Amino acid sequence: MDKSTLRNRIKEALATMSEEAYHEQSLAIVKKVLQEPYIIEAKTIGITISNKPEVDTNHLIDELWKLGKKVAVPKCNPKTREMTFY
């Protein structure tokens, strides 16, 4: 299976997920990410702000701030496709 087909299958599965399941799965991922040694040791973390049906990163960002982490979010220049983190 190629990357494009896999991506489309995942998008379809996420689109049919209930709101409750979406939030539960997002929270489970946040808990796992927060336990990763590289997250625990990091002072600054780069992360994107999610759009549904992607994993909800808003809660993760809040938790990182509570831990005293700096969170850098990219802004993309559509002409050059370069990202600048803020």
C-alpha positions as CSV (number, residue, x, y, z in Angstrom):
1,M,0.0,0.0,0.0
2,D,1.4,3.4,-0.9
3,K,1.6,6.4,1.4
4,S,-1.3,8.2,-0.3
5,T,-3.7,5.3,-0.1
6,L,-2.8,4.7,3.6
7,R,-3.3,8.4,4.3
8,N,-6.7,8.4,2.7
9,R,-7.8,5.3,4.6
10,I,-6.8,6.9,7.9
11,K,-8.6,10.1,7.0
12,E,-11.8,8.2,6.3
13,A,-11.5,6.3,9.6
14,L,-11.0,9.5,11.5
15,A,-13.9,11.2,9.7
16,T,-16.3,8.5,10.9
17,M,-15.1,8.5,14.5
18,S,-17.5,9.7,17.1
19,E,-16.7,13.0,18.9
20,E,-16.3,11.1,22.2
21,A,-13.9,8.6,20.7
22,Y,-11.9,11.4,19.0
23,H,-11.4,13.2,22.4
24,E,-10.5,9.9,24.2
25,Q,-8.0,8.9,21.6
26,S,-6.4,12.4,21.5
27,L,-6.1,12.4,25.3
28,A,-4.5,8.9,25.2
29,I,-1.9,10.1,22.7
30,V,-1.2,13.3,24.8
31,K,-0.6,11.1,27.9
32,K,1.9,8.9,25.9
33,V,3.7,11.9,24.4
34,L,4.1,13.5,27.8
35,Q,5.8,10.3,29.1
36,E,8.5,10.3,26.3
37,P,12.0,11.0,27.7
38,Y,12.8,13.6,25.0
39,I,9.6,15.5,25.9
40,I,10.5,15.4,29.6
41,E,14.0,16.6,29.0
42,A,13.2,19.3,26.4
43,K,12.9,22.9,27.3
44,T,11.4,24.0,23.9
45,I,9.1,21.9,21.8
46,G,7.9,22.6,18.2
47,I,4.4,21.5,17.5
48,T,1.7,22.3,15.0
49,I,-1.8,23.4,15.9
50,S,-4.1,20.6,14.8
51,N,-7.2,20.7,12.6
52,K,-9.8,18.0,13.0
53,P,-9.6,15.1,12.3
54,E,-5.9,15.3,13.3
55,V,-5.0,14.5,16.9
56,D,-6.1,17.4,19.0
57,T,-2.8,19.2,20.0
58,N,-4.5,22.0,22.0
59,H,-4.6,19.9,25.1
60,L,-1.0,18.8,24.6
61,I,0.2,22.4,24.2
62,D,-1.7,23.4,27.5
63,E,0.0,20.5,29.3
64,L,3.4,21.5,28.0
65,W,2.9,25.0,29.2
66,K,1.9,23.7,32.6
67,L,5.2,21.8,32.7
68,G,7.1,25.1,32.0
69,K,8.0,24.2,28.5
70,K,8.3,26.7,25.7
71,V,6.1,25.8,22.7
72,A,7.0,26.9,19.2
73,V,4.4,26.8,16.5
74,P,5.2,27.1,12.8
75,K,3.8,29.6,10.4
76,C,4.2,28.5,6.8
77,N,5.0,30.9,3.9
78,P,2.9,29.4,1.1
79,K,5.1,30.9,-1.6
80,T,8.4,29.5,-0.4
81,R,6.9,26.6,1.7
82,E,9.3,27.6,4.5
83,M,8.3,27.5,8.1
84,T,9.1,30.0,10.8
85,F,8.5,28.9,14.4
86,Y,7.0,31.4,16.9
